[in-house]
Amino acid sequence: MTHVKAGWLYLITILAEFGVFGLALAFPSTFENFIIVEVVLFGIMIIPYFIFMFATRTSFTEMFGFHVIKFSTFMLTLLYIILIVPMSTFLNSISALFFGNIAESMLTEGVASYSFLSMFLVIAVMGPVIEEMMFRGVMFRVFGKRGRIAGAVIVSALIFGLYHKNLNQFFYTTYIGIMFALIDDAADSIWPSTICHIIFNGFSVCMMYIVGPGMPLAVSDLNLTDQVAGEAMPTQYLIVAYVIFGLISVVFLFLSTLVLRGIRKIEGAKSGSRAKSKSTTGKAGIFSVPLIIGIVIASVVTIINSFAMYLENIL
């Protein structure tokens, strides 16, 4: 697949979201159900990828990068997700000060209306698997083949962050996108990021039903201001709490780089073959016209949504 075709797939992904929102407006009674909306949304977004796969007679593994990983890589992946979560929580807590905790407010209301199994399958399995197939399986791998791995990591993470359409989630999902792309590059497979994503969402869905609807949907949706400081804490203590948690997050982030080294060493043969293909491909651009159009559309919607949420917060 070329980077131009990947750009078209991303643009279709963005437009598909608007299509689902249009259906929701046309059939409000049907689409008031969160489970139905999510199933339809993910289904519509992934269909073009499978159409391309069958049209080009590409194998599933080649299309999405589900290469087998070693058991030791799996174990290091479990450690990796623990190490990268603190920074995600920190970033979300900072952005939540200005834009509110969007995921929590949108997805924890009325959680008791849905069964645990249906929420787990949609939020912790279907969502992560499909998102990883699109953003790391196709976008990152295709951009990486252009010979610019650093650019591929950043661009694939950027469009993943914009995919969430609000600035609160944009910052920590972009960070998560970077970390997921790095572990996938180390293992030359999207299994690690898929496992991380499932754990990331799955743990929180479980907690949502154990603790109650007030529990944030994702680990990163914790608001440091509410969880650590509380409304009564003086500003200077709140700042100290943020600084301490930020430093802890940095330390954990450093340790995660050591895990990446370990995975790259374990999966050395695969990473070496990828490096060889990158050197023979030559460096070329990542951006294409459809990708830029998709980024512009997603950016405009993100800014509008975030501004509206900000006004709602201060009024």
Beta strands, then each sheet from edge to edge (+ up, - down):
end
